[in-house]
Amino acid sequence: MLKTKVAEALNSQINAELYSSSLYFSMESYFHSVSLSGFAAWMRVQVQEELLHAMKLYDFIVSRGGRAVLEAIAKPDADWDSPLAAFEHVLRHEEEITARINSLMEIAAAEQDHATKIFLQWFVSEQVEEEAAAGEVLSKLRLIGKDSSGLFLLDAELGKRIFTPPRQQAA
Ligand code: FEO
């Protein structure tokens, strides 16, 4: 059975992951509005990844006899000054999520909840990938600068990203 403090922290993380999906859904819409369909497709995959993160937390809470409690999701931003500004936001946001996962891990450790600590290790590794993926796009955008042909090449590259269904992902 989950201790109250751990259950509350896990539930709060469900909300953070749902907010992440909403933020990236909003960015997808922004990229469509500036005719960058590859960036938009990259964001759609990100939306799906975040929903998967929320569901993993939900399923874990339920499997431990806890109650998943859903809260209101904050309204995400709708516009960015440039693709660069959007990806600066992505990286900043992922760094915040990493900090949240780290404090969740600290709560689980303080409560001596070893099962939750093991469960959260997946999220610790996932955050390394999340920050790396955002950082890579951000670096390319900085190199591209105002070169529109470079931007269109990157758009084509990002459009190839595909979502890996949950059953094919490592648990
Ligand atoms: Fe669920 Fe992008 O962290």
Backbone and ligand atoms as CSV (ligand in chain L), in Angstrom:
chain,resi,resn,atom,element,x,y,z
A,1,MET,N,N,0.856,-1.212,0.000
A,1,MET,CA,C,0.000,0.000,0.000
A,1,MET,C,C,0.887,1.255,0.000
A,2,LEU,N,N,0.504,2.203,-0.827
A,2,LEU,CA,C,1.284,3.440,-0.908
A,2,LEU,C,C,1.061,4.318,0.323
A,3,LYS,N,N,2.133,4.929,0.804
A,3,LYS,CA,C,1.968,5.912,1.880
A,3,LYS,C,C,1.386,7.196,1.274
A,4,THR,N,N,0.669,7.917,2.091
A,4,THR,CA,C,-0.037,9.114,1.603
A,4,THR,C,C,0.903,10.093,0.894
A,5,LYS,N,N,2.057,10.332,1.491
A,5,LYS,CA,C,2.994,11.309,0.929
A,5,LYS,C,C,3.470,10.880,-0.472
A,6,VAL,N,N,3.727,9.585,-0.626
A,6,VAL,CA,C,4.187,9.078,-1.919
A,6,VAL,C,C,3.043,9.133,-2.930
A,7,ALA,N,N,1.848,8.719,-2.492
A,7,ALA,CA,C,0.685,8.728,-3.388
A,7,ALA,C,C,0.393,10.150,-3.882
A,8,GLU,N,N,0.488,11.117,-2.975
A,8,GLU,CA,C,0.226,12.514,-3.377
A,8,GLU,C,C,1.264,12.991,-4.387
A,9,ALA,N,N,2.517,12.631,-4.151
A,9,ALA,CA,C,3.583,13.066,-5.065
A,9,ALA,C,C,3.428,12.402,-6.437
A,10,LEU,N,N,3.055,11.128,-6.457
A,10,LEU,CA,C,2.852,10.440,-7.742
A,10,LEU,C,C,1.661,11.037,-8.488
A,11,ASN,N,N,0.598,11.337,-7.755
A,11,ASN,CA,C,-0.576,11.949,-8.387
A,11,ASN,C,C,-0.246,13.328,-8.957
A,12,SER,N,N,0.566,14.069,-8.220
A,12,SER,CA,C,0.966,15.384,-8.706
A,12,SER,C,C,1.776,15.243,-10.007
A,13,GLN,N,N,2.541,14.154,-10.097
A,13,GLN,CA,C,3.334,13.933,-11.316
A,13,GLN,C,C,2.443,13.539,-12.495
A,14,ILE,N,N,1.331,12.854,-12.222
A,14,ILE,CA,C,0.375,12.576,-13.313
A,14,ILE,C,C,-0.065,13.906,-13.921
A,15,ASN,N,N,-0.389,14.854,-13.050
A,15,ASN,CA,C,-0.843,16.162,-13.534
A,15,ASN,C,C,0.269,16.847,-14.346
A,16,ALA,N,N,1.504,16.743,-13.870
A,16,ALA,CA,C,2.624,17.379,-14.581
A,16,ALA,C,C,2.818,16.751,-15.962
A,17,GLU,N,N,2.624,15.434,-16.053
A,17,GLU,CA,C,2.790,14.763,-17.354
A,17,GLU,C,C,1.636,15.133,-18.298
A,18,LEU,N,N,0.434,15.233,-17.750
A,18,LEU,CA,C,-0.706,15.644,-18.589
A,18,LEU,C,C,-0.526,17.094,-19.054
A,19,TYR,N,N,0.018,17.931,-18.169
A,19,TYR,CA,C,0.308,19.309,-18.585
A,19,TYR,C,C,1.355,19.307,-19.705
A,20,SER,N,N,2.365,18.429,-19.575
A,20,SER,CA,C,3.400,18.330,-20.625
A,20,SER,C,C,2.761,17.972,-21.958
A,21,SER,N,N,1.837,17.003,-21.937
A,21,SER,CA,C,1.190,16.604,-23.198
A,21,SER,C,C,0.395,17.775,-23.770
A,22,SER,N,N,-0.248,18.534,-22.894
A,22,SER,CA,C,-1.036,19.679,-23.351
A,22,SER,C,C,-0.122,20.775,-23.935
A,23,LEU,N,N,0.994,20.995,-23.279
A,23,LEU,CA,C,1.962,21.994,-23.768
A,23,LEU,C,C,2.457,21.606,-25.167
A,24,TYR,N,N,2.789,20.339,-25.346
A,24,TYR,CA,C,3.328,19.916,-26.647
A,24,TYR,C,C,2.239,19.852,-27.725
A,25,PHE,N,N,1.013,19.581,-27.304
A,25,PHE,CA,C,-0.123,19.646,-28.243
A,25,PHE,C,C,-0.271,21.086,-28.749
A,26,SER,N,N,-0.098,22.028,-27.821
A,26,SER,CA,C,-0.184,23.450,-28.180
A,26,SER,C,C,0.969,23.832,-29.108
A,27,MET,N,N,2.148,23.297,-28.843
A,27,MET,CA,C,3.287,23.580,-29.732
A,27,MET,C,C,3.064,22.956,-31.107
A,28,GLU,N,N,2.445,21.788,-31.131
A,28,GLU,CA,C,2.132,21.161,-32.432
A,28,GLU,C,C,1.273,22.115,-33.255
A,29,SER,N,N,0.277,22.684,-32.607
A,29,SER,CA,C,-0.618,23.615,-33.295
A,29,SER,C,C,0.143,24.851,-33.782
A,30,TYR,N,N,1.057,25.355,-32.924
A,30,TYR,CA,C,1.878,26.503,-33.326
A,30,TYR,C,C,2.691,26.169,-34.583
A,31,PHE,N,N,3.311,24.978,-34.593
A,31,PHE,CA,C,4.153,24.621,-35.749
A,31,PHE,C,C,3.318,24.461,-37.020
A,32,HIS,N,N,2.098,23.929,-36.880
A,32,HIS,CA,C,1.223,23.888,-38.064
A,32,HIS,C,C,0.949,25.310,-38.557
A,33,SER,N,N,0.774,26.238,-37.622
A,33,SER,CA,C,0.417,27.616,-38.001
A,33,SER,C,C,1.544,28.316,-38.751
A,34,VAL,N,N,2.784,27.829,-38.596
A,34,VAL,CA,C,3.905,28.447,-39.327
A,34,VAL,C,C,4.419,27.503,-40.431
A,35,SER,N,N,3.558,26.547,-40.816
A,35,SER,CA,C,3.837,25.647,-41.955
A,35,SER,C,C,5.073,24.773,-41.770
A,36,LEU,N,N,5.330,24.374,-40.536
A,36,LEU,CA,C,6.444,23.451,-40.271
A,36,LEU,C,C,5.851,22.116,-39.823
A,37,SER,N,N,5.409,21.328,-40.801
A,37,SER,CA,C,4.668,20.103,-40.475
A,37,SER,C,C,5.559,19.018,-39.863
A,38,GLY,N,N,6.867,19.057,-40.163
A,38,GLY,CA,C,7.775,18.080,-39.548
A,38,GLY,C,C,7.950,18.344,-38.053
A,39,PHE,N,N,8.117,19.628,-37.704
A,39,PHE,CA,C,8.187,19.995,-36.281
A,39,PHE,C,C,6.878,19.596,-35.586
A,40,ALA,N,N,5.759,19.831,-36.286
A,40,ALA,CA,C,4.446,19.494,-35.712
A,40,ALA,C,C,4.352,17.986,-35.467
A,41,ALA,N,N,4.842,17.187,-36.428
A,41,ALA,CA,C,4.799,15.728,-36.271
A,41,ALA,C,C,5.670,15.288,-35.091
A,42,TRP,N,N,6.819,15.940,-34.924
A,42,TRP,CA,C,7.713,15.633,-33.789
A,42,TRP,C,C,6.962,15.893,-32.482
A,43,MET,N,N,6.219,16.994,-32.465
A,43,MET,CA,C,5.461,17.335,-31.254
A,43,MET,C,C,4.339,16.323,-30.996
A,44,ARG,N,N,3.704,15.808,-32.052
A,44,ARG,CA,C,2.635,14.823,-31.855
A,44,ARG,C,C,3.194,13.565,-31.160
A,45,VAL,N,N,4.382,13.169,-31.570
A,45,VAL,CA,C,5.019,12.022,-30.901
A,45,VAL,C,C,5.280,12.357,-29.434
A,46,GLN,N,N,5.706,13.592,-29.200
A,46,GLN,CA,C,5.979,14.019,-27.822
A,46,GLN,C,C,4.699,13.991,-26.974
A,47,VAL,N,N,3.594,14.410,-27.576
A,47,VAL,CA,C,2.290,14.354,-26.876
A,47,VAL,C,C,2.015,12.906,-26.449
A,48,GLN,N,N,2.212,11.973,-27.385
A,48,GLN,CA,C,1.932,10.563,-27.088
A,48,GLN,C,C,2.851,10.027,-25.994
A,49,GLU,N,N,4.123,10.459,-26.041
A,49,GLU,CA,C,5.074,10.022,-25.008
A,49,GLU,C,C,4.619,10.499,-23.628
A,50,GLU,N,N,4.167,11.756,-23.569
A,50,GLU,CA,C,3.758,12.310,-22.270
A,50,GLU,C,C,2.503,11.623,-21.736
A,51,LEU,N,N,1.585,11.284,-22.640
A,51,LEU,CA,C,0.390,10.554,-22.201
A,51,LEU,C,C,0.793,9.180,-21.666
A,52,LEU,N,N,1.774,8.571,-22.313
A,52,LEU,CA,C,2.285,7.280,-21.829
A,52,LEU,C,C,2.884,7.441,-20.418
A,53,HIS,N,N,3.637,8.523,-20.209
A,53,HIS,CA,C,4.221,8.750,-18.881
A,53,HIS,C,C,3.115,8.867,-17.829
A,54,ALA,N,N,2.070,9.619,-18.164
A,54,ALA,CA,C,0.951,9.789,-17.221
A,54,ALA,C,C,0.300,8.436,-16.928
A,55,MET,N,N,0.122,7.632,-17.974
A,55,MET,CA,C,-0.532,6.327,-17.785
A,55,MET,C,C,0.328,5.357,-16.983
A,56,LYS,N,N,1.641,5.452,-17.166
A,56,LYS,CA,C,2.535,4.588,-16.374
A,56,LYS,C,C,2.386,4.899,-14.890
A,57,LEU,N,N,2.333,6.188,-14.572
A,57,LEU,CA,C,2.159,6.603,-13.173
A,57,LEU,C,C,0.803,6.150,-12.638
A,58,TYR,N,N,-0.213,6.356,-13.454
A,58,TYR,CA,C,-1.583,5.958,-13.085
A,58,TYR,C,C,-1.628,4.453,-12.774
A,59,ASP,N,N,-1.090,3.664,-13.698
A,59,ASP,CA,C,-1.128,2.206,-13.534
A,59,ASP,C,C,-0.351,1.756,-12.294
A,60,PHE,N,N,0.770,2.444,-12.041
A,60,PHE,CA,C,1.565,2.066,-10.868
A,60,PHE,C,C,0.793,2.352,-9.576
A,61,ILE,N,N,0.185,3.523,-9.514
A,61,ILE,CA,C,-0.601,3.880,-8.321
A,61,ILE,C,C,-1.684,2.832,-8.077
A,62,VAL,N,N,-2.413,2.484,-9.139
A,62,VAL,CA,C,-3.501,1.511,-9.003
A,62,VAL,C,C,-2.947,0.138,-8.584
A,63,SER,N,N,-1.806,-0.247,-9.181
A,63,SER,CA,C,-1.236,-1.567,-8.854
A,63,SER,C,C,-0.782,-1.649,-7.403
A,64,ARG,N,N,-0.516,-0.494,-6.782
A,64,ARG,CA,C,-0.084,-0.475,-5.383
A,64,ARG,C,C,-1.267,-0.241,-4.442
A,65,GLY,N,N,-2.470,-0.351,-4.971
A,65,GLY,CA,C,-3.654,-0.193,-4.131
A,65,GLY,C,C,-4.010,1.243,-3.828
A,66,GLY,N,N,-3.407,2.185,-4.579
A,66,GLY,CA,C,-3.698,3.605,-4.363
A,66,GLY,C,C,-4.818,4.087,-5.270
A,67,ARG,N,N,-5.138,5.351,-5.135
A,67,ARG,CA,C,-6.204,5.954,-5.947
A,67,ARG,C,C,-5.584,7.061,-6.796
A,68,ALA,N,N,-5.724,6.919,-8.111
A,68,ALA,CA,C,-5.242,7.970,-9.008
A,68,ALA,C,C,-6.252,9.113,-8.982
A,69,VAL,N,N,-5.780,10.287,-8.613
A,69,VAL,CA,C,-6.669,11.452,-8.490
A,69,VAL,C,C,-6.275,12.482,-9.547
A,70,LEU,N,N,-7.222,12.813,-10.403
A,70,LEU,CA,C,-6.929,13.752,-11.489
A,70,LEU,C,C,-7.323,15.171,-11.095
A,71,GLU,N,N,-6.467,16.108,-11.459
A,71,GLU,CA,C,-6.702,17.520,-11.148
A,71,GLU,C,C,-6.804,18.312,-12.452
A,72,ALA,N,N,-7.220,19.568,-12.329
A,72,ALA,CA,C,-7.294,20.446,-13.506
A,72,ALA,C,C,-5.896,20.628,-14.098
A,73,ILE,N,N,-5.852,20.715,-15.421
A,73,ILE,CA,C,-4.574,20.915,-16.116
A,73,ILE,C,C,-4.459,22.391,-16.493
A,74,ALA,N,N,-3.344,22.999,-16.129
A,74,ALA,CA,C,-3.147,24.429,-16.417
A,74,ALA,C,C,-3.125,24.685,-17.922
A,75,LYS,N,N,-3.571,25.868,-18.303
A,75,LYS,CA,C,-3.586,26.236,-19.724
A,75,LYS,C,C,-2.157,26.468,-20.221
A,76,PRO,N,N,-1.771,25.805,-21.323
A,76,PRO,CA,C,-0.400,26.017,-21.829
A,76,PRO,C,C,-0.311,27.297,-22.659
A,77,ASP,N,N,0.925,27.760,-22.881
A,77,ASP,CA,C,1.131,28.865,-23.820
A,77,ASP,C,C,0.628,28.435,-25.197
A,78,ALA,N,N,0.296,29.425,-26.029
A,78,ALA,CA,C,-0.228,29.106,-27.363
A,78,ALA,C,C,0.699,29.579,-28.478
A,79,ASP,N,N,1.594,30.501,-28.177
A,79,ASP,CA,C,2.438,31.071,-29.231
A,79,ASP,C,C,3.872,31.249,-28.774
A,80,TRP,N,N,4.755,31.156,-29.739
A,80,TRP,CA,C,6.180,31.361,-29.480
A,80,TRP,C,C,6.711,32.270,-30.583
A,81,ASP,N,N,7.793,32.999,-30.269
A,81,ASP,CA,C,8.332,33.959,-31.239
A,81,ASP,C,C,8.995,33.275,-32.428
A,82,SER,N,N,9.457,32.046,-32.218
A,82,SER,CA,C,10.209,31.335,-33.273
A,82,SER,C,C,10.303,29.864,-32.880
A,83,PRO,N,N,10.683,28.995,-33.845
A,83,PRO,CA,C,10.952,27.597,-33.477
A,83,PRO,C,C,12.022,27.497,-32.385
A,84,LEU,N,N,13.011,28.382,-32.461
A,84,LEU,CA,C,14.066,28.384,-31.451
A,84,LEU,C,C,13.477,28.659,-30.063
A,85,ALA,N,N,12.612,29.650,-29.988
A,85,ALA,CA,C,11.987,29.987,-28.691
A,85,ALA,C,C,11.147,28.818,-28.180
A,86,ALA,N,N,10.473,28.130,-29.088
A,86,ALA,CA,C,9.655,26.988,-28.678
A,86,ALA,C,C,10.542,25.886,-28.091
A,87,PHE,N,N,11.662,25.611,-28.760
A,87,PHE,CA,C,12.522,24.527,-28.254
A,87,PHE,C,C,13.313,24.930,-27.016
A,88,GLU,N,N,13.566,26.226,-26.857
A,88,GLU,CA,C,14.141,26.670,-25.574
A,88,GLU,C,C,13.145,26.369,-24.460
A,89,HIS,N,N,11.880,26.578,-24.775
A,89,HIS,CA,C,10.823,26.278,-23.799
A,89,HIS,C,C,10.757,24.770,-23.509
A,90,VAL,N,N,10.878,23.947,-24.567
A,90,VAL,CA,C,10.845,22.486,-24.378
A,90,VAL,C,C,11.952,22.057,-23.417
A,91,LEU,N,N,13.168,22.538,-23.677
A,91,LEU,CA,C,14.288,22.099,-22.831
A,91,LEU,C,C,14.104,22.577,-21.395
A,92,ARG,N,N,13.671,23.832,-21.248
A,92,ARG,CA,C,13.426,24.383,-19.897
A,92,ARG,C,C,12.383,23.545,-19.178
A,93,HIS,N,N,11.332,23.192,-19.914
A,93,HIS,CA,C,10.248,22.409,-19.312
A,93,HIS,C,C,10.739,21.020,-18.902
A,94,GLU,N,N,11.504,20.379,-19.774
A,94,GLU,CA,C,12.004,19.037,-19.442
A,94,GLU,C,C,12.954,19.066,-18.248
A,95,GLU,N,N,13.724,20.148,-18.128
A,95,GLU,CA,C,14.605,20.274,-16.952
A,95,GLU,C,C,13.769,20.396,-15.679
A,96,GLU,N,N,12.644,21.080,-15.793
A,96,GLU,CA,C,11.745,21.184,-14.623
A,96,GLU,C,C,11.165,19.815,-14.268
A,97,ILE,N,N,10.800,19.049,-15.305
A,97,ILE,CA,C,10.246,17.704,-15.062
A,97,ILE,C,C,11.305,16.806,-14.415
A,98,THR,N,N,12.539,16.918,-14.885
A,98,THR,CA,C,13.632,16.142,-14.284
A,98,THR,C,C,13.760,16.472,-12.797
A,99,ALA,N,N,13.693,17.765,-12.478
A,99,ALA,CA,C,13.795,18.172,-11.067
A,99,ALA,C,C,12.633,17.589,-10.259
A,100,ARG,N,N,11.461,17.524,-10.862
A,100,ARG,CA,C,10.292,16.939,-10.178
A,100,ARG,C,C,10.504,15.447,-9.929
A,101,ILE,N,N,11.025,14.748,-10.942
A,101,ILE,CA,C,11.276,13.302,-10.784
A,101,ILE,C,C,12.314,13.071,-9.683
A,102,ASN,N,N,13.335,13.918,-9.657
A,102,ASN,CA,C,14.363,13.770,-8.620
A,102,ASN,C,C,13.786,13.989,-7.229
A,103,SER,N,N,12.896,14.973,-7.092
A,103,SER,CA,C,12.328,15.183,-5.747
A,103,SER,C,C,11.340,14.070,-5.396
A,104,LEU,N,N,10.665,13.509,-6.415
A,104,LEU,CA,C,9.790,12.346,-6.168
A,104,LEU,C,C,10.634,11.172,-5.637
A,105,MET,N,N,11.784,10.985,-6.266
A,105,MET,CA,C,12.688,9.911,-5.833
A,105,MET,C,C,13.115,10.142,-4.384
A,106,GLU,N,N,13.385,11.391,-4.034
A,106,GLU,CA,C,13.802,11.698,-2.658
A,106,GLU,C,C,12.674,11.416,-1.666
A,107,ILE,N,N,11.448,11.698,-2.067
A,107,ILE,CA,C,10.300,11.408,-1.187
A,107,ILE,C,C,10.182,9.896,-0.986
A,108,ALA,N,N,10.300,9.138,-2.088
A,108,ALA,CA,C,10.208,7.670,-1.991
A,108,ALA,C,C,11.319,7.118,-1.098
A,109,ALA,N,N,12.520,7.715,-1.213
A,109,ALA,CA,C,13.643,7.251,-0.384
A,109,ALA,C,C,13.388,7.568,1.086
A,110,ALA,N,N,12.914,8.776,1.345
A,110,ALA,CA,C,12.652,9.177,2.738
A,110,ALA,C,C,11.567,8.304,3.368
A,111,GLU,N,N,10.632,7.846,2.549
A,111,GLU,CA,C,9.531,7.000,3.045
A,111,GLU,C,C,9.900,5.508,3.000
A,112,GLN,N,N,11.135,5.230,2.589
A,112,GLN,CA,C,11.632,3.845,2.463
A,112,GLN,C,C,10.720,2.983,1.589
A,113,ASP,N,N,10.243,3.607,0.499
A,113,ASP,CA,C,9.363,2.919,-0.453
A,113,ASP,C,C,10.227,2.424,-1.624
A,114,HIS,N,N,10.795,1.245,-1.462
A,114,HIS,CA,C,11.752,0.740,-2.455
A,114,HIS,C,C,11.087,0.417,-3.796
A,115,ALA,N,N,9.856,-0.058,-3.763
A,115,ALA,CA,C,9.149,-0.371,-5.019
A,115,ALA,C,C,8.964,0.893,-5.860
A,116,THR,N,N,8.626,1.991,-5.202
A,116,THR,CA,C,8.456,3.249,-5.942
A,116,THR,C,C,9.794,3.740,-6.477
A,117,LYS,N,N,10.848,3.575,-5.686
A,117,LYS,CA,C,12.179,3.982,-6.161
A,117,LYS,C,C,12.560,3.210,-7.428
A,118,ILE,N,N,12.312,1.901,-7.428
A,118,ILE,CA,C,12.640,1.088,-8.614
A,118,ILE,C,C,11.786,1.544,-9.801
A,119,PHE,N,N,10.501,1.765,-9.554
A,119,PHE,CA,C,9.600,2.240,-10.610
A,119,PHE,C,C,10.098,3.568,-11.197
A,120,LEU,N,N,10.532,4.465,-10.330
A,120,LEU,CA,C,10.937,5.803,-10.783
A,120,LEU,C,C,12.246,5.796,-11.564
A,121,GLN,N,N,13.013,4.721,-11.432
A,121,GLN,CA,C,14.274,4.674,-12.177
A,121,GLN,C,C,14.032,4.761,-13.688
A,122,TRP,N,N,12.915,4.203,-14.145
A,122,TRP,CA,C,12.568,4.305,-15.573
A,122,TRP,C,C,12.431,5.777,-15.962
A,123,PHE,N,N,11.797,6.557,-15.092
A,123,PHE,CA,C,11.592,7.979,-15.379
A,123,PHE,C,C,12.917,8.754,-15.323
A,124,VAL,N,N,13.807,8.347,-14.428
A,124,VAL,CA,C,15.114,9.009,-14.355
A,124,VAL,C,C,15.844,8.846,-15.696
A,125,SER,N,N,15.854,7.617,-16.222
A,125,SER,CA,C,16.502,7.359,-17.517
A,125,SER,C,C,15.774,8.077,-18.644
A,126,GLU,N,N,14.459,8.048,-18.592
A,126,GLU,CA,C,13.652,8.692,-19.630
A,126,GLU,C,C,13.948,10.187,-19.687
A,127,GLN,N,N,14.137,10.809,-18.534
A,127,GLN,CA,C,14.415,12.254,-18.528
A,127,GLN,C,C,15.764,12.581,-19.162
A,128,VAL,N,N,16.720,11.660,-19.035
A,128,VAL,CA,C,18.007,11.880,-19.713
A,128,VAL,C,C,17.754,11.947,-21.221
A,129,GLU,N,N,16.921,11.020,-21.719
A,129,GLU,CA,C,16.601,11.006,-23.160
A,129,GLU,C,C,15.789,12.233,-23.557
A,130,GLU,N,N,14.840,12.607,-22.714
A,130,GLU,CA,C,13.984,13.763,-23.027
A,130,GLU,C,C,14.821,15.037,-23.173
A,131,GLU,N,N,15.728,15.251,-22.225
A,131,GLU,CA,C,16.558,16.458,-22.288
A,131,GLU,C,C,17.508,16.394,-23.486
A,132,ALA,N,N,18.036,15.193,-23.768
A,132,ALA,CA,C,18.967,15.059,-24.899
A,132,ALA,C,C,18.253,15.329,-26.219
A,133,ALA,N,N,17.036,14.807,-26.366
A,133,ALA,CA,C,16.285,14.988,-27.615
A,133,ALA,C,C,15.972,16.468,-27.844
A,134,ALA,N,N,15.521,17.142,-26.791
A,134,ALA,CA,C,15.206,18.572,-26.924
A,134,ALA,C,C,16.481,19.372,-27.179
A,135,GLY,N,N,17.548,19.017,-26.479
A,135,GLY,CA,C,18.824,19.728,-26.622
A,135,GLY,C,C,19.396,19.587,-28.019
A,136,GLU,N,N,19.211,18.416,-28.618
A,136,GLU,CA,C,19.744,18.187,-29.967
A,136,GLU,C,C,19.040,19.087,-30.982
A,137,VAL,N,N,17.717,19.154,-30.898
A,137,VAL,CA,C,16.980,20.022,-31.832
A,137,VAL,C,C,17.362,21.479,-31.593
A,138,LEU,N,N,17.475,21.841,-30.329
A,138,LEU,CA,C,17.832,23.220,-29.980
A,138,LEU,C,C,19.204,23.588,-30.554
A,139,SER,N,N,20.163,22.697,-30.436
A,139,SER,CA,C,21.512,22.964,-30.970
A,139,SER,C,C,21.463,23.178,-32.478
A,140,LYS,N,N,20.673,22.338,-33.159
A,140,LYS,CA,C,20.569,22.480,-34.616
A,140,LYS,C,C,19.912,23.807,-34.980
A,141,LEU,N,N,18.896,24.187,-34.236
A,141,LEU,CA,C,18.220,25.464,-34.519
A,141,LEU,C,C,19.187,26.630,-34.319
A,142,ARG,N,N,20.057,26.525,-33.336
A,142,ARG,CA,C,21.035,27.601,-33.101
A,142,ARG,C,C,22.046,27.661,-34.240
A,143,LEU,N,N,22.433,26.489,-34.751
A,143,LEU,CA,C,23.361,26.463,-35.896
A,143,LEU,C,C,22.721,27.045,-37.143
A,144,ILE,N,N,21.459,26.708,-37.342
A,144,ILE,CA,C,20.721,27.150,-38.538
A,144,ILE,C,C,20.559,28.668,-38.551
A,145,GLY,N,N,20.303,29.244,-37.389
A,145,GLY,CA,C,20.090,30.692,-37.316
A,145,GLY,C,C,18.933,31.128,-38.194
A,146,LYS,N,N,19.199,32.049,-39.105
A,146,LYS,CA,C,18.126,32.570,-39.962
A,146,LYS,C,C,18.126,31.931,-41.357
A,147,ASP,N,N,18.845,30.824,-41.509
A,147,ASP,CA,C,18.921,30.142,-42.798
A,147,ASP,C,C,17.659,29.297,-43.034
A,148,SER,N,N,16.757,29.776,-43.875
A,148,SER,CA,C,15.470,29.083,-44.041
A,148,SER,C,C,15.625,27.718,-44.698
A,149,SER,N,N,16.649,27.553,-45.564
A,149,SER,CA,C,16.803,26.222,-46.186
A,149,SER,C,C,17.217,25.202,-45.130
A,150,GLY,N,N,18.037,25.612,-44.174
A,150,GLY,CA,C,18.412,24.727,-43.072
A,150,GLY,C,C,17.195,24.360,-42.233
A,151,LEU,N,N,16.322,25.327,-42.049
A,151,LEU,CA,C,15.108,25.078,-41.260
A,151,LEU,C,C,14.216,24.053,-41.953
A,152,PHE,N,N,14.110,24.152,-43.275
A,152,PHE,CA,C,13.257,23.194,-43.998
A,152,PHE,C,C,13.870,21.796,-43.994
A,153,LEU,N,N,15.200,21.719,-44.044
A,153,LEU,CA,C,15.857,20.407,-43.950
A,153,LEU,C,C,15.604,19.773,-42.578
A,154,LEU,N,N,15.712,20.594,-41.545
A,154,LEU,CA,C,15.463,20.085,-40.184
A,154,LEU,C,C,13.999,19.678,-40.040
A,155,ASP,N,N,13.107,20.440,-40.651
A,155,ASP,CA,C,11.675,20.107,-40.602
A,155,ASP,C,C,11.440,18.714,-41.204
A,156,ALA,N,N,12.108,18.446,-42.336
A,156,ALA,CA,C,11.952,17.132,-42.980
A,156,ALA,C,C,12.494,16.026,-42.079
A,157,GLU,N,N,13.620,16.299,-41.423
A,157,GLU,CA,C,14.225,15.296,-40.530
A,157,GLU,C,C,13.311,15.006,-39.331
A,158,LEU,N,N,12.780,16.056,-38.726
A,158,LEU,CA,C,11.943,15.865,-37.527
A,158,LEU,C,C,10.642,15.150,-37.865
A,159,GLY,N,N,10.190,15.326,-39.100
A,159,GLY,CA,C,8.945,14.684,-39.530
A,159,GLY,C,C,9.040,13.172,-39.600
A,160,LYS,N,N,10.257,12.642,-39.527
A,160,LYS,CA,C,10.436,11.178,-39.596
A,160,LYS,C,C,10.273,10.509,-38.232
A,161,ARG,N,N,10.188,11.310,-37.186
A,161,ARG,CA,C,10.091,10.705,-35.842
A,161,ARG,C,C,8.804,9.898,-35.722
A,162,ILE,N,N,8.906,8.709,-35.172
A,162,ILE,CA,C,7.693,7.901,-34.969
A,162,ILE,C,C,7.559,7.514,-33.496
A,163,PHE,N,N,6.322,7.355,-33.096
A,163,PHE,CA,C,6.035,6.948,-31.718
A,163,PHE,C,C,6.194,5.440,-31.589
A,164,THR,N,N,6.940,5.004,-30.578
A,164,THR,CA,C,7.080,3.571,-30.325
A,164,THR,C,C,5.985,3.156,-29.359
A,165,PRO,N,N,5.085,2.252,-29.824
A,165,PRO,CA,C,3.976,1.856,-28.945
A,165,PRO,C,C,4.475,1.299,-27.616
A,166,PRO,N,N,3.715,1.487,-26.547
A,166,PRO,CA,C,4.151,1.098,-25.200
A,166,PRO,C,C,4.638,-0.329,-25.082
A,167,ARG,N,N,3.967,-1.302,-25.772
A,167,ARG,CA,C,4.361,-2.704,-25.593
A,167,ARG,C,C,5.751,-2.986,-26.125
A,168,GLN,N,N,6.268,-2.062,-27.006
A,168,GLN,CA,C,7.615,-2.263,-27.550
A,168,GLN,C,C,8.671,-1.511,-26.735
A,169,GLN,N,N,8.212,-0.751,-25.733
A,169,GLN,CA,C,9.168,-0.008,-24.937
A,169,GLN,C,C,9.576,-0.828,-23.717
A,170,ALA,N,N,10.817,-0.585,-23.268
A,170,ALA,CA,C,11.253,-1.237,-22.038
A,170,ALA,C,C,10.410,-0.699,-20.886
A,171,ALA,N,N,9.986,-1.538,-20.012
A,171,ALA,CA,C,9.127,-1.085,-18.894
A,171,ALA,C,C,9.952,-0.317,-17.895
L,1,FEO,FE1,FE,7.253,13.116,-19.295
L,1,FEO,FE2,FE,8.811,14.934,-21.190
L,1,FEO,O1,O,8.691,14.158,-19.527
